[in-house]
Amino acid sequence: MKLAISAFAVLVLVICCVAFAAGADRSHSMKKEIFGAVQGSSVDLYTLTNAHGIEVRATNFGGIIVSLRLPDKNGRMDDVVLGFDKLDGYLDNKAYFGAIVGRYANRIAKACFTLDGVQYQLAANDPPNTLHGGNKGFNKAVWKAEPFENSNGVGLIFTYVSKDGEEGYPGNLNVKVKYTLSDQDELTFDYEATTDKATPVNLTQHTYFNLAGEGRGDILGHELTLNADRFTPVDKTLIPTGELRSVKNTPFDFSKPTKIGARINDKNEQLELGHGYDHNFVVRRTGNSLELAARVHEPQTGRVLEVYTTEPGVQFYSGNFLDGTITGKQGHVYKQHFGFALETQHFPDSPNHPDFPSTILRPGQGYRSQTMFKFLVEK
Ligand code: GLA
């Protein structure tokens, strides 16, 4: 009898150990497969899954986040980012779905800037301005990818060398962007860069969200909070005028949760110029280096996205240029406002605005920036 009891105890112990080990294995995982090829370079697709089943698929082509599956308040998983099923869709993706944007995210006026007395001419790919790095920005580069796994999550380290003169920018720029999906349901982006000549640098991530699920209508019912008292109004080519304007009593005041669509059609010069929201907001700083810049809540599914950043600005873009000409995943047609982006960044056109926080990186200095997306559910 005694023997039977102790044999039973040993069996229970063994089962517990096996279950624990399996649980540990399930905490997070990483899978790599071939996504396709770009100009002879093989491109991979990595699937990162965390302990709660949140799944990010990313490729080393442009560092693009191809899909992001999040639970809703009932535990239902949906892909909440716009994009394509196959690599082909991304090759000439004018919307920058999911990509790392650089060397200079956002616009530089008249595709031109002067640095240390030298004038540099860039591609006017958004006439008359340069936009998001020019004709072949970082979103179209094949990055080197190195997967990693630690006790807290899984991730990818993307590296890319942008050659001196690439897209008209000076200096060989070594760029490193680390994506980490943690078991605390955070997706963190750590950006680093060094250069051998002074150059402007402004890096961001251009994921478009629809927290109800991609392809499921517009995002006008999403409730947005922006931690910003001021924004940078623009001219008719979407270049900041230089003013930091108070959001008070304007449709740009998102200091309390407000539906994106509540005022988007108001008669307002800035909304007309942007065809909706396409503006840089000045993040209110309270002394934290990683500051909450934005929070978005989708009332039907309860999904919440929080955006934290070390950057001084965030471009809130309400998907204004989506016009039904892009067919994305599973044949979904992306119409106006079917997705929004929150692009953490330095202010647009900073190289031509000495009053804005500087974007100039010099030899011997290190560019560092961090942004974190935190995913939650509100019942
Ligand atoms: C940014 C810009 C927009 C637009 C999109 C991409 O958000 O500010 O004007 O160019 O990228 O379509």
Residues whose N, C-alpha, C, O or C-beta is under 5 A from the ligand:
A	BS01	GLA	K94 A95 D278 Y317 F321
